[in-house]
Amino acid sequence: MDEDEKVMREVQEKMFNLVLEYPDHNLQALGMMLRTVMDCYVASLGQESTEKILDVAVDSVKSGRHTFILPEIDRKSLH
């Protein structure tokens, strides 16, 4: 596993654990995380580039690349 993949997995695990901290407010926690991520993208890249990222994200969701079932390797990394 290269350094970029390691960092990606660590960030995913931390975000997942953050949502788990609020079991009665999962959607609110996810919503705030998304809002914060968007604020960071806009601050770093500007509105136009952020809109392009969102367009790619929408296409990715529509193509079925995202699921609520985590691959086995990711599940193991969450423990």
C-alpha positions, 0 to 999 in steps of 0.5 A: 500500500503506497502512502496516498492509499494509506492516508486515504484509508486513515481519513475514511476510517476517521470520518466513519468513526466520527459518524458513529459518534452520533448514532442518533444523528447520523444524517445531521453528522453526514450533512455537516461533514459534507458542508465542511468538505464543500467549504474547504474545496471552495476555499482551496479551489474556488467555486468554479472548480468545486462545481466541476468536482460536484459534477464528477461526483454526481456522475459517479453516483449515477454510474453506481460506483458508490454503495453502502456495502463496504468492501471486505478490506475496508471493513477490516480497516475500521476495527 
